[in-house]
Amino acid sequence: MMEINTNKSWLERNLTNRWYQLIVASLAMMMISNLQYSWTLFTTPLVDKLDSNLIAIQYAFTLFVMFQTFIQPAGGYLFDRFGSKLVFSISGLLVSIGWVMMGRVTTLSALYFFYSMSGVGAAVIYSGCVGISIKWFPDKRGLATGIIAGAFGLGSMPFVPLIDGIISTSGVTNAFGIIGLIQGIVIIIAAFILRNPVNAVVKKGDEKKDQKQAKPSFNPLQMLRTPHFWFIWTMAFAVNVGGLIITANSKAFGKSLLISPSTIVFAVMMTSLANGLGRVFWGWVSDRLGRSKTMFVSFGLNAIFLFILPIAGSQGEFAYVVALMLVMFTWGQLFSLFPSLNADLFGSAFSAANNGFLNSSKGFAAILGGGLGAYLANTYGWTVVFSFAAVMSLYASLMSLVLPKLSKPIKHG
């Protein structure tokens, strides 16, 4: 537990209370959730606005996720090095400006540019918030990262009916604009509250000890030189695929099943709920059962639910919603389990930057989850697409059995 100086003011004591830090970091994560999880609501209006097609529009989602993940190592380094105030403020502006301008674009290239801009801002916020949770909670990593990741998964839920209502009444431009301003304001406020624990900001050449494991932490270059990192990277890539396909295409999948528009909007809300709750639940389970056992069970269930999704989803609107919820409840936990596992193996001092490299797996998986996934579904059907995703999750589940058999990583350099 972090010690608090009783001579500090009430405000200072609360700003350095780790639970308050976790709450504020969770709010910041909720503000970037819409960028990913409410996207499916915007796809059809954007097809009409830009006189385009779904495949072309979905490549914007692919670019967003790639920027939101590939920038994370740099964003994590900046947060580890300088803290949140300046870094998060700039990121909040990128998120807000990018999202607002997406409603005003008239070309696909402009849509791609501004969605990518929002992705850069989201990358820094995501890596910083995960890093904060790991550093403040070395004794409850699974739970803390589960709450942070859960906030990202749940964050769009209260906004979904608002976004759908604004789109229906005043158009997609206003929906992007209003939500973009709200997101930016909250993130910038959070920037002045969030901070690393005392002495947790990494200085050049600093060889800090991991608070839980009492061993030197690996910096990103040292981590990248280990086979352990690349092993868990392939697992993260594999299990990312299915959830990203659903995130980007749940509306298109529902329309193919002749699901009513109101049920599709309800399904987006419920999958957000299941996604967020799953991250917290499985993160909590992993602190007790262990990371590898939790991965084996949850990723295995995810493979089963993905495989039966096209069949169950065609049995009616209720089955469609439940089937999607089961997939997302057993998918989102990868964003709480893998950061915790990464910190278990490589320490927490460089956790924001290290997790950024691991989360690059999501960027590569987005290639399958966005435009390419829509193309494959249009060409071969949703059954083939979800069966492929099921095989990927099964791979991650089986490889989790190998994890305990790996030797401890060796630090080079």
N, C-alpha and C positions, 0 to 999 in steps of 0.2 A: 504494500500500500504506500502511496506517495505521502511523504510528510508535509504538513502545512505549517508555516510559521504563524503562530498565534498573534504576533505583533503586527501582522498585516491588517489592512482595513477589511471591512466586510466584503466590499466589492472585489478586492484582490484575492481574498480567500476563496470566494466563489468562482472567480475566473480560473483559479488553479485547482478546483475540485474536478477530479477526473470524470465524474458522472455528468457534470454540467458540460464539460468539454465533449463528451460522447453525444449528449443531446444536441448541442450546436452543430457538431460535425454531421450528425444524422439529418438535421434540417438542411444543411448545405447539400448533402447527397440527394435529398428529396427534390431539390430545385434543379438538379440535372437529370432526374429520372424521366421527365417528360420528353427529353431529347431522344430517348430510345423507346420508351414503352408506350407513349401516346402517338408515335409516328404513324402507326397503321391507320389512325383516324384521318390523317392528312393525305394519304396516298390517292384516294379517288378524287377528292377536290383538286389536287395538284395535277392529276392527269387531265382533268377538264380545263383548268386554268392555263396550263402550258401546252395544251393540245398535243399531248404526248401519249405514252403507253406505260403500263405498270412496270414492265421490265426496266425501262429507262429511268423511271422515277425511283425504283428500288436500288439502283446503283448509287443514288445519293445516300441511302442508308448504309450501304457498304463502305462508302468513303468516310461517312461520319464515324462508324465504329473503328475503322482503321486508324483515323487520326486520334480518336478517343483512347486508343490503346497504344499505338506506336509512340505517341508523345509522352506517355506516362513515365518512362525511365527518366527523361529530362525534367519533367514536372516534379517527379519524386525527388530528384537530386536538388532542385531549386528549393523545394519545401524543406528537405532535410538540412540544407545549408543556410537558408535565410528565414525560415518560418513563414507564417501565413499572410501577414498584413499586406505587403505589396504584391506578392505572388497571387494570392486569392482575389485581390481587388481587380487586378488586370484580367484574371480569368473570368470573373463575374461579368466584366464588360464584354469580353469575347463571346460568352454564352448569350448575353442579352442582345447585343447588336446582331450577332449571327442569326438568332431565332427571329427577331423582329424583321430583319431584311428578307428572310425566307418567304415571308408573306407578300413581299413586294417585287419579287423577281419576275422576269418575263421570259427568261431562257433557262434551259437545263444547266448550262455552264455556270450561271449565277447561282442557281440552287445548289449545285455541287460545292461551289466556293463557300457560300455562307453556312451551309450545313457542316462543312469541314472546319470552318472557323469556330463554330460552337463546339465541335469535337475537341479542338485544341484546348479550349477553356475547361471543358468537362474532364479532360485527361488529367490536368493539374489538380483539380478539385478532388477527383476520385482518388488519385494516388496519395494526396495529402491527407485526406480523411481516413483512409485505411491505415496509413502510417501513424496517425495520431492514435487510433484505437489500439494498435499493437504496442506502442510505446507507453501509453497510460495504463494498459491492462496486460502486463506480462504474465499475470497469474490466471487470466481468463481470456486468453486469445480467441478461442473459438466463439465464445459468447459475444465478445466485443466486436470482432469482425463480422459476426453474424448479424448483429444489430445494425452496423454500418451498411453492410451489403443489403440487409433487409430494407433499410430506408431507401436505398436506390431502387429496389424492386417494388416497394409499396408506394413510393413517392408519387407516381402518376395517378394512383387510384382516386383521390379526391378531385383531381383535375379533369378526369375523363368526362364526366357528365357536363362540366363547365365548358370544356373544349368542344364537345359535340353540340352543345346548345349554341355557343357562339358561331360555330360553322354554319349551323342550320339557320340562324336568324340574321347574322350580319356578315357571313363569309369567312373564308380561310385567312384573308389578310388581317382582319381584326383578331382572330384567334391566335395567330402567331404573335401579333403585336402586344396584346394584353398579357399573355402568359410570359412572353419574353421579358417584359418590364418587371413583372413580379419576381421572376427567377433572379434577375440581375440585382435587384435591390436587396433581397434576402441574402444572397451570396456575399455582397460587399459588406453588409452588417456583420455577417459571420467572420469575415476576414479580420476584423478588429477584435474579435473575442478569442478565436482559436489560437492555440500555442502548443509547442512541445513541452513536455515536462522539463523542469529545471535541469540544466546540463545535458539535455538530450539532443541539442542541435549539433550536428556533426561538423567538426572542423577538419581542414585538410591535414592528413597524416594522423588523425585521431584513431586510436585502436581501442575503442570502448568495448567493455565486456557486456555480453548479453545478460540482462537482469535475471532471467530465469535459469539459464543453462550454465552461467558462469564460465563462458568461453568466448574467445574473440569472435566478433561478428565478421562475416564475409562482406567485403564491398562488392559492387556489381561485377567488376572485372574478375575478381576471385571466384565469385559464384558462377559466372559464365564458363569458367574453365573446368567445372566439375561435370561429370556425366549425369549426376543426380538431377541437376537443374533441367537438362534436356529431356530426361526421362519423364519428369512430372510435367514439363512443357507439352509433350505429345499427348499426355492424358488430358490436360486442360483444353488443348485444341480440340480433341475428339469430342468431349462432352459439351463443348460450347455450341457445336453445330446445330443440334436439334432445337434448342431454346431460341437461338437467333432466327432460325427459319420461322418459328411461330411468332416471335416478336415482330418481325417485319411483314409476315404474310397471313396473320390470323384472320384479317378481314377478307382477303382474297380466298383463303381456304373456306371460310364460312359462306361466302357468296357462291362458291362452286357446289356447296351442299344445299343451296337454296335456303340458308338460314336468314331469318328476318333481320333487317338493319338494327332494330332495337335490341335483339338478342346478341348480336355481334358486339355492340357497345357494352352491354352487360357482361359479356364474356371477357372483354378487354379489362374491365374493372376487376372481375373475379380472378383472372389470371395474374393481375398485379398483386392482389391480396395473397394468393397462393404462393407466388414467387417470393414475396417479402417474408411471409411466415415460415416458408421452408428454409430460408437462409438463417433465420434466428434459431429455428428448431434444430436443424442438423448441425449448426455450429455449436449449440449447447450440448447435443448428443456427443459430438466429437471430443469435447473436453472430458467426457466420462468414458466413452467407448473406445476412443482413439481415432486418429484421422483415417488410417487405412481401412479399418473395419467399417467406419461410417461411409467412406467412399464406396466400398464394395457393395453395401446394402443399397444406398441411395442411388448410385449410378446404375446398378443392376435394375432397380425398379423403374428408373427413367427409361432404360432400354425397352422394357416390357411395355410401358405406357405409350412410348413413341410408336412401337410396332402395331399396337391395336388402335391407335388414334384414328386412322382413316375409316376403320370398321365401326368403332364406337361412335365417332362423330356423325356417321350417316344414319344413326338410329333415332334421330330427332334432336330438337333444340336443347333439351335438358342434357342429353347424353353428350352433345357437342361441348357444352360449357364444362361439364364434369371432367370429360376426357382432357380438355385443355388444362384445367386446373391441376389434375394429377401429374401431367407432364411438367408443368412449371414448378409445382411443389417439390419435385425431385430433381430439378435442374439448377435453380438459382443458388443452391448451397455451394456450388463450386466456387462462388465468389467470397464465401467465408472460409471454406475448407482449405483452398489452395494458398491464400495469404498466410493462414495459420501454419500450414505445413511448411511453407517457405521460411517463415520465421523460426520454426522448430529446427530446421536443418541449417539455416545460415545466419541466425541471430536477428535481432531487432533494430540495431543501431542504424542500419541502412535500409530499413524495411520499406520505406516509400519508394525508393529507387529500385530496389530488388524486385518488389512486387510489380512495378511497372514493366520490367522485362518479362516477367512471367505472364502478365496480362496481355502481352503482345500476341499471345496465342488466340485471343478473342478477335484481334484484327484480321488474322489470316482466316479464321473460321467465318468471319463476316462475308468473305468472298462467296462462300457457299450459302450463307444465310440470307443474303440480299438479292441482288439482281440475278446471279447465277441460279439461286434456288428457285426464283420465280420462273426463270427460263426452263429449268429442268421439269418443274411441275407442269408448265404449259405444254412441254414436249412429251413427257412420259407419264404424267399423272402424279397426284399427291401420294399415292401408296408407295411408289418407288422412292420418292424423296424421303418420306418418313421412315421407311425401312432402312435406307442407307444411314440416316441419322441414328436409328436404333443400334445398328452394328457399331457405330462410332462410340456410343455410350457404353455398349457392352465391352468394348476394348478397354475403356477407362476403368470399368468395374473390375475386370480381370487383372489388369496391371496393378491395381491397388493391393492385390494379394502379394505382389512381388516387393512392394515398398518395404515391409519390415525385414526382408532378407538382404536389403542393400547395406553395405558397410557405411560407416559415417563418412561424410565428405571430407576431403583433405584440402587444407588451405594452401594455395600456391601463390607466390608473389606478394 
